[in-house]
Amino acid sequence: MNKLARKTVFSAFAAMALTFAVVTMTRPSEAAYFQSAKSLFAQKCSVCHANDGTGNTAKGKELKVRNWRTDPEVKKMSDAKMVEITMKGKGKMEGYEKTLGKEKVEILIAYSKTLMGK
């Protein structure tokens, strides 16, 4: 192998190693991501929606929160619609656009979908 070919192979290998290091160091593990989403849900949503999404809390019953596990309207709702409702609020539910931002709201929706069995 000539000198130019060795440099090219070495450069390609170095670039792949750097990419791998950056991706694995900056991307949280799936378990950490799930735990973060679960914690955020517990802080912001569970008072009304309950930890399991059933709405079976005193506040949830007072506000007539829908059971995400059984309500067909909620189950067929698109991610975009859920993000919109969570960002802007609906009825007596406050919006979280200013306090959480879109990225964290999307994390909440992804976690909420696990509670719906989706």
TORTINU-106930 format. One record per atom (N, C-alpha, C): residue in three letters; x, y, z; atom name. Coordinates in nm, 2 decimals, decimal comma, padded with zeros to 4 digits. Layout:
residues N
   type        X        Y        Z   atom
    ALA        X        Y        Z     CA
...
***
This chain:
residues 118
   type        X        Y        Z   atom
    MET    00,09   -00,12    00,00      N
    MET    00,00    00,00    00,00     CA
    MET    00,09    00,12    00,00      C
    ASN    00,06    00,22   -00,09      N
    ASN    00,14    00,34   -00,10     CA
    ASN    00,11    00,43    00,02      C
    LYS    00,19    00,53    00,03      N
    LYS    00,18    00,63    00,14     CA
    LYS    00,04    00,70    00,14      C
    LEU    00,00    00,75    00,02      N
    LEU   -00,13    00,82    00,00     CA
    LEU   -00,25    00,73    00,04      C
    ALA   -00,24    00,60    00,00      N
    ALA   -00,35    00,51    00,04     CA
    ALA   -00,36    00,49    00,19      C
    ARG   -00,24    00,48    00,25      N
    ARG   -00,23    00,46    00,40     CA
    ARG   -00,29    00,58    00,47      C
    LYS   -00,26    00,70    00,42      N
    LYS   -00,31    00,82    00,48     CA
    LYS   -00,46    00,83    00,47      C
    THR   -00,51    00,79    00,35      N
    THR   -00,66    00,79    00,33     CA
    THR   -00,73    00,69    00,42      C
    VAL   -00,67    00,57    00,43      N
    VAL   -00,73    00,47    00,52     CA
    VAL   -00,73    00,52    00,67      C
    PHE   -00,62    00,57    00,71      N
    PHE   -00,60    00,62    00,84     CA
    PHE   -00,70    00,73    00,87      C
    SER   -00,71    00,83    00,78      N
    SER   -00,80    00,94    00,80     CA
    SER   -00,95    00,89    00,81      C
    ALA   -00,99    00,80    00,72      N
    ALA   -01,12    00,74    00,73     CA
    ALA   -01,15    00,67    00,86      C
    PHE   -01,05    00,60    00,91      N
    PHE   -01,06    00,53    01,04     CA
    PHE   -01,08    00,63    01,15      C
    ALA   -00,99    00,73    01,15      N
    ALA   -00,99    00,83    01,25     CA
    ALA   -01,13    00,90    01,26      C
    ALA   -01,18    00,93    01,14      N
    ALA   -01,31    01,00    01,13     CA
    ALA   -01,42    00,91    01,19      C
    MET   -01,42    00,78    01,15      N
    MET   -01,52    00,69    01,21     CA
    MET   -01,51    00,68    01,36      C
    ALA   -01,39    00,67    01,41      N
    ALA   -01,37    00,66    01,55     CA
    ALA   -01,42    00,79    01,63      C
    LEU   -01,39    00,90    01,57      N
    LEU   -01,44    01,03    01,63     CA
    LEU   -01,59    01,03    01,63      C
    THR   -01,65    01,00    01,52      N
    THR   -01,80    01,00    01,51     CA
    THR   -01,86    00,90    01,61      C
    PHE   -01,80    00,78    01,62      N
    PHE   -01,85    00,69    01,72     CA
    PHE   -01,84    00,75    01,86      C
    ALA   -01,73    00,81    01,89      N
    ALA   -01,71    00,86    02,03     CA
    ALA   -01,81    00,98    02,05      C
    VAL   -01,83    01,06    01,96      N
    VAL   -01,92    01,17    01,98     CA
    VAL   -02,07    01,12    02,00      C
    VAL   -02,11    01,03    01,91      N
    VAL   -02,24    00,98    01,92     CA
    VAL   -02,27    00,90    02,05      C
    THR   -02,18    00,82    02,09      N
    THR   -02,20    00,74    02,22     CA
    THR   -02,18    00,83    02,34      C
    MET   -02,11    00,94    02,33      N
    MET   -02,09    01,02    02,45     CA
    MET   -02,20    01,12    02,46      C
    THR   -02,26    01,17    02,36      N
    THR   -02,37    01,27    02,37     CA
    THR   -02,51    01,21    02,37      C
    ARG   -02,53    01,09    02,32      N
    ARG   -02,66    01,04    02,32     CA
    ARG   -02,69    00,96    02,45      C
    PRO   -02,79    01,00    02,53      N
    PRO   -02,82    00,92    02,65     CA
    PRO   -02,86    00,78    02,62      C
    SER   -02,84    00,69    02,71      N
    SER   -02,88    00,56    02,69     CA
    SER   -03,04    00,56    02,69      C
    GLU   -03,09    00,45    02,63      N
    GLU   -03,24    00,44    02,62     CA
    GLU   -03,30    00,44    02,76      C
    ALA   -03,24    00,37    02,85      N
    ALA   -03,29    00,37    02,99     CA
    ALA   -03,28    00,50    03,06      C
    ALA   -03,18    00,58    03,03      N
    ALA   -03,17    00,71    03,09     CA
    ALA   -03,27    00,81    03,03      C
    TYR   -03,29    00,79    02,90      N
    TYR   -03,39    00,88    02,83     CA
    TYR   -03,53    00,85    02,89      C
    PHE   -03,56    00,72    02,90      N
    PHE   -03,69    00,68    02,95     CA
    PHE   -03,71    00,73    03,09      C
    GLN   -03,61    00,72    03,18      N
    GLN   -03,62    00,76    03,32     CA
    GLN   -03,63    00,91    03,32      C
    SER   -03,57    00,99    03,24      N
    SER   -03,58    01,13    03,23     CA
    SER   -03,72    01,17    03,19      C
    ALA   -03,78    01,10    03,09      N
    ALA   -03,92    01,13    03,05     CA
    ALA   -04,02    01,10    03,16      C
    LYS   -03,99    00,99    03,22      N
    LYS   -04,08    00,94    03,33     CA
    LYS   -04,08    01,04    03,45      C
    SER   -03,96    01,09    03,48      N
    SER   -03,95    01,19    03,58     CA
    SER   -04,02    01,32    03,55      C
    LEU   -04,00    01,37    03,42      N
    LEU   -04,07    01,49    03,38     CA
    LEU   -04,22    01,47    03,38      C
    PHE   -04,27    01,36    03,34      N
    PHE   -04,41    01,33    03,34     CA
    PHE   -04,46    01,33    03,49      C
    ALA   -04,39    01,27    03,58      N
    ALA   -04,43    01,27    03,72     CA
    ALA   -04,44    01,42    03,77      C
    GLN   -04,35    01,50    03,73      N
    GLN   -04,34    01,64    03,78     CA
    GLN   -04,46    01,72    03,72      C
    LYS   -04,48    01,71    03,59      N
    LYS   -04,57    01,80    03,52     CA
    LYS   -04,71    01,74    03,49      C
    CYS   -04,73    01,61    03,48      N
    CYS   -04,85    01,56    03,43     CA
    CYS   -04,93    01,47    03,53      C
    SER   -04,86    01,40    03,61      N
    SER   -04,92    01,29    03,69     CA
    SER   -05,03    01,34    03,79      C
    VAL   -05,02    01,47    03,83      N
    VAL   -05,12    01,52    03,93     CA
    VAL   -05,26    01,50    03,87      C
    CYS   -05,27    01,53    03,74      N
    CYS   -05,40    01,51    03,68     CA
    CYS   -05,42    01,38    03,60      C
    HIS   -05,32    01,34    03,53      N
    HIS   -05,33    01,22    03,44     CA
    HIS   -05,29    01,09    03,51      C
    ALA   -05,24    01,10    03,63      N
    ALA   -05,19    00,98    03,71     CA
    ALA   -05,07    00,93    03,65      C
    ASN   -04,99    00,85    03,73      N
    ASN   -04,87    00,80    03,68     CA
    ASN   -04,89    00,70    03,56      C
    ASP   -05,01    00,64    03,56      N
    ASP   -05,04    00,54    03,45     CA
    ASP   -05,12    00,59    03,34      C
    GLY   -05,16    00,72    03,34      N
    GLY   -05,23    00,78    03,23     CA
    GLY   -05,38    00,76    03,24      C
    THR   -05,43    00,70    03,35      N
    THR   -05,57    00,68    03,36     CA
    THR   -05,66    00,80    03,40      C
    GLY   -05,59    00,90    03,46      N
    GLY   -05,66    01,02    03,51     CA
    GLY   -05,72    00,99    03,65      C
    ASN   -05,69    00,88    03,71      N
    ASN   -05,75    00,83    03,83     CA
    ASN   -05,68    00,90    03,95      C
    THR   -05,69    01,03    03,96      N
    THR   -05,64    01,11    04,07     CA
    THR   -05,76    01,21    04,11      C
    ALA   -05,75    01,27    04,23      N
    ALA   -05,85    01,36    04,27     CA
    ALA   -05,86    01,47    04,17      C
    LYS   -05,75    01,53    04,13      N
    LYS   -05,75    01,64    04,04     CA
    LYS   -05,80    01,59    03,90      C
    GLY   -05,76    01,48    03,86      N
    GLY   -05,80    01,42    03,73     CA
    GLY   -05,95    01,40    03,73      C
    LYS   -06,01    01,35    03,84      N
    LYS   -06,15    01,33    03,84     CA
    LYS   -06,23    01,46    03,84      C
    GLU   -06,18    01,56    03,92      N
    GLU   -06,24    01,69    03,92     CA
    GLU   -06,24    01,75    03,78      C
    LEU   -06,14    01,73    03,70      N
    LEU   -06,13    01,79    03,57     CA
    LEU   -06,18    01,70    03,46      C
    LYS   -06,23    01,59    03,50      N
    LYS   -06,28    01,49    03,40     CA
    LYS   -06,18    01,45    03,30      C
    VAL   -06,06    01,42    03,34      N
    VAL   -05,95    01,39    03,25     CA
    VAL   -05,98    01,25    03,19      C
    ARG   -05,95    01,24    03,06      N
    ARG   -05,97    01,11    02,99     CA
    ARG   -05,87    01,01    03,03      C
    ASN   -05,92    00,88    03,03      N
    ASN   -05,83    00,77    03,05     CA
    ASN   -05,76    00,74    02,92      C
    TRP   -05,63    00,76    02,91      N
    TRP   -05,55    00,74    02,79     CA
    TRP   -05,55    00,60    02,74      C
    ARG   -05,57    00,50    02,84      N
    ARG   -05,56    00,36    02,80     CA
    ARG   -05,69    00,31    02,73      C
    THR   -05,80    00,38    02,76      N
    THR   -05,93    00,33    02,71     CA
    THR   -06,00    00,42    02,62      C
    ASP   -05,97    00,55    02,62      N
    ASP   -06,05    00,65    02,54     CA
    ASP   -06,01    00,64    02,39      C
    PRO   -06,10    00,60    02,31      N
    PRO   -06,06    00,59    02,16     CA
    PRO   -06,02    00,72    02,10      C
    GLU   -06,08    00,83    02,14      N
    GLU   -06,04    00,96    02,08     CA
    GLU   -05,90    01,00    02,11      C
    VAL   -05,85    00,97    02,23      N
    VAL   -05,71    00,99    02,27     CA
    VAL   -05,62    00,90    02,20      C
    LYS   -05,66    00,77    02,19      N
    LYS   -05,58    00,67    02,13     CA
    LYS   -05,55    00,70    01,98      C
    LYS   -05,65    00,76    01,91      N
    LYS   -05,63    00,79    01,77     CA
    LYS   -05,57    00,93    01,74      C
    MET   -05,54    01,00    01,85      N
    MET   -05,49    01,14    01,83     CA
    MET   -05,34    01,13    01,78      C
    SER   -05,31    01,21    01,68      N
    SER   -05,17    01,21    01,63     CA
    SER   -05,08    01,28    01,73      C
    ASP   -04,95    01,24    01,71      N
    ASP   -04,84    01,30    01,79     CA
    ASP   -04,85    01,45    01,78      C
    ALA   -04,86    01,50    01,66      N
    ALA   -04,87    01,65    01,64     CA
    ALA   -04,98    01,72    01,72      C
    LYS   -05,09    01,65    01,72      N
    LYS   -05,21    01,71    01,79     CA
    LYS   -05,18    01,71    01,94      C
    MET   -05,12    01,60    01,99      N
    MET   -05,08    01,59    02,13     CA
    MET   -04,98    01,69    02,17      C
    VAL   -04,88    01,71    02,09      N
    VAL   -04,78    01,82    02,11     CA
    VAL   -04,85    01,95    02,12      C
    GLU   -04,94    01,98    02,02      N
    GLU   -05,01    02,11    02,02     CA
    GLU   -05,09    02,13    02,15      C
    ILE   -05,16    02,03    02,19      N
    ILE   -05,24    02,05    02,31     CA
    ILE   -05,15    02,07    02,43      C
    THR   -05,04    02,00    02,44      N
    THR   -04,95    02,01    02,55     CA
    THR   -04,88    02,14    02,55      C
    MET   -04,85    02,19    02,43      N
    MET   -04,78    02,32    02,42     CA
    MET   -04,88    02,44    02,45      C
    LYS   -05,00    02,43    02,40      N
    LYS   -05,09    02,55    02,41     CA
    LYS   -05,19    02,53    02,53      C
    GLY   -05,21    02,41    02,57      N
    GLY   -05,31    02,39    02,67     CA
    GLY   -05,44    02,36    02,61      C
    LYS   -05,54    02,31    02,69      N
    LYS   -05,67    02,28    02,65     CA
    LYS   -05,76    02,28    02,77      C
    GLY   -05,87    02,35    02,76      N
    GLY   -05,97    02,36    02,87     CA
    GLY   -05,89    02,42    02,99      C
    LYS   -05,89    02,35    03,10      N
    LYS   -05,83    02,40    03,22     CA
    LYS   -05,68    02,35    03,23      C
    MET   -05,64    02,28    03,13      N
    MET   -05,50    02,23    03,13     CA
    MET   -05,41    02,35    03,08      C
    GLU   -05,31    02,38    03,16      N
    GLU   -05,21    02,49    03,12     CA
    GLU   -05,13    02,44    03,00      C
    GLY   -05,08    02,53    02,93      N
    GLY   -04,98    02,50    02,82     CA
    GLY   -04,84    02,50    02,87      C
    TYR   -04,75    02,42    02,81      N
    TYR   -04,62    02,41    02,86     CA
    TYR   -04,52    02,47    02,76      C
    GLU   -04,56    02,54    02,66      N
    GLU   -04,47    02,59    02,55     CA
    GLU   -04,36    02,68    02,61      C
    LYS   -04,40    02,77    02,70      N
    LYS   -04,30    02,86    02,76     CA
    LYS   -04,21    02,80    02,86      C
    THR   -04,27    02,71    02,94      N
    THR   -04,19    02,65    03,05     CA
    THR   -04,10    02,53    03,01      C
    LEU   -04,15    02,46    02,92      N
    LEU   -04,08    02,34    02,88     CA
    LEU   -04,01    02,34    02,74      C
    GLY   -04,08    02,41    02,65      N
    GLY   -04,03    02,41    02,51     CA
    GLY   -04,07    02,29    02,44      C
    LYS   -04,06    02,29    02,30      N
    LYS   -04,11    02,19    02,22     CA
    LYS   -04,03    02,05    02,24      C
    GLU   -03,90    02,06    02,26      N
    GLU   -03,83    01,93    02,27     CA
    GLU   -03,87    01,85    02,39      C
    LYS   -03,89    01,92    02,51      N
    LYS   -03,93    01,85    02,63     CA
    LYS   -04,08    01,80    02,62      C
    VAL   -04,16    01,88    02,55      N
    VAL   -04,30    01,84    02,53     CA
    VAL   -04,30    01,71    02,44      C
    GLU   -04,22    01,71    02,34      N
    GLU   -04,21    01,59    02,25     CA
    GLU   -04,17    01,47    02,33      C
    ILE   -04,08    01,49    02,43      N
    ILE   -04,03    01,38    02,52     CA
    ILE   -04,15    01,33    02,60      C
    LEU   -04,23    01,43    02,65      N
    LEU   -04,35    01,39    02,73     CA
    LEU   -04,45    01,31    02,65      C
    ILE   -04,47    01,35    02,52      N
    ILE   -04,56    01,28    02,44     CA
    ILE   -04,51    01,14    02,41      C
    ALA   -04,38    01,13    02,38      N
    ALA   -04,33    00,99    02,35     CA
    ALA   -04,35    00,90    02,48      C
    TYR   -04,33    00,95    02,59      N
    TYR   -04,35    00,88    02,72     CA
    TYR   -04,50    00,85    02,73      C
    SER   -04,58    00,95    02,71      N
    SER   -04,73    00,93    02,73     CA
    SER   -04,78    00,81    02,64      C
    LYS   -04,72    00,80    02,52      N
    LYS   -04,76    00,70    02,43     CA
    LYS   -04,73    00,56    02,49      C
    THR   -04,63    00,55    02,57      N
    THR   -04,60    00,42    02,63     CA
    THR   -04,71    00,38    02,73      C
    LEU   -04,77    00,48    02,79      N
    LEU   -04,88    00,46    02,88     CA
    LEU   -05,01    00,42    02,81      C
    MET   -05,02    00,46    02,69      N
    MET   -05,14    00,43    02,61     CA
    MET   -05,13    00,29    02,54      C
    GLY   -05,01    00,23    02,55      N
    GLY   -04,99    00,10    02,49     CA
    GLY   -04,96    00,12    02,34      C
    LYS   -04,92    00,23    02,30      N
    LYS   -04,88    00,26    02,16     CA
    LYS   -04,74    00,24    02,13      C
***
